[in-house]
Amino acid sequence: MQDNINYLAPVAEATVAERSEFIWKCYAHVVGAILAFAAVEVYFFQSGIAAAIAEPMLNNWLLVIGGFMLVGWGATHVAHKLESTLAQYAAFALFVVAEALIFAPLLFVADYYAPGAIESAAGVTLLGSVALIATAMITRKDFSFLRGMLVWIGMLALVAIVAAVLFKFELGTWFSVAMIGFAGAAVLYDTSNIMHHYPSDRYVAAAMALFASIALMFWYVLRLFMNRD
């Protein structure tokens, strides 16, 4: 999720051909990031890195959740400030690796204690994201009005995570359900921004924002499947 980008002419004012090219570039980069994320995770598991970092990160689980949210917001914010396309690619690559590191302990635990949860969560996340993206594209509605709600809910979620760390209580199933809804709204918002507000030279940053929202949804869908099992 990221602020509307208005300092350059938005792609909505471009020709139909330019707008279509921009949108497809964004989605191609999102797919590429997902495949790269999966490849990095496979390397982490096969090399033993996932097992090595799982225990120390699991001892600070709620801090990892907070860090996951902050990394997503911070990385997409940085990407929007970078004018060079090469620099945007570098930020995107670092973000994918950072996400893979943060996800590694969760995936390690899911693979060990809840066989099949990863595949199920990935399928649900994929179907949900495709449905939300299709909704935004078919309706062509500008969902920028969601920004204020997303900012406040995101802040409240961070407060809840900090409170859980300080006062030693668990954030249960309903928190995961609420965060899945939050991530779904972020996917709608990001897709709307791609169609209406991004300038044509920011397709990498746009893809990065959408990937961050999809990753957030996958995180909490997976936690929901793990809690069920």
Secondary structure, DSSP 4 states (H G I P E B T S, - for coil): ------SS-BGGGS-HHHHHHHHHHHHHHHHHHHHHHHHHHHHHHHHTHHHHHHHHHHTTHHHHHHHHHHHHHHHHHHHHH---HHHHHHHHHHHHHHHHHHHHHHHHHHHHHSTTHHHHHHHHHHHHHHHHHHHHHHH----GGGHHHHHHHHHHHHHHHHHHHHHT----HHHHHHHHHHHHHHHHHHHHHHHHT-BTT-HHHHHHHHHHHHHHHHHHHHHHHHHH-
